């Protein structure tokens, strides 16, 4: 049996195996690290989206509160105006009743 070709083939195989083990990998992260990074990136994206939506919701809440305050102010103003008008009308009615009373008294004296 000729062992030279077999030994040569084994040496070549051992040399290739040792060279491939010594070469630097192109990838700096393993599969578990890549999976962890993907999870971190997904979490960051979700957090960013959530913060954006929360900021929009806060702005809507602020706008709604301002609108409600403006409406309340307008209602207060209208109520105040109505109260002033009612007081003024009451005074005018009182004056007319007083004048009518004076006329009745004058008529009774004659």
Steps between C-alpha positions, in 0.01 A plus 500: 500500500628839406478730805663806350182628327291435810749674729528790256124535483475492881773761533330722245167460679662578836671808352175632351315437825764676706511798262123538500500494879762774514334739259309792644126472474317766305231508762587659831181380674367153546138395433391555860652849501329579170166380641552711812583805293191444284285480814660818638445682172137387486448614860654838423275542195188411699600740779564779251164443331325486836661824618394669176141388549504605867629844403216534247245388761636753751472776239141400421422503874655845538306632200178350634553654844566842342187470286294402805636799694421734210145362483462538876618861478246572225220343704601707804502816289160421348355422844640824638354695208164329549504580872579865426217511247261340747595749771455788259160371389396457863596860575304628199194300600534635853515858368190446286312348790602796713378745235177309465458513878558876498240544225252295698562714807459822297176368354375412845569852629293667233 
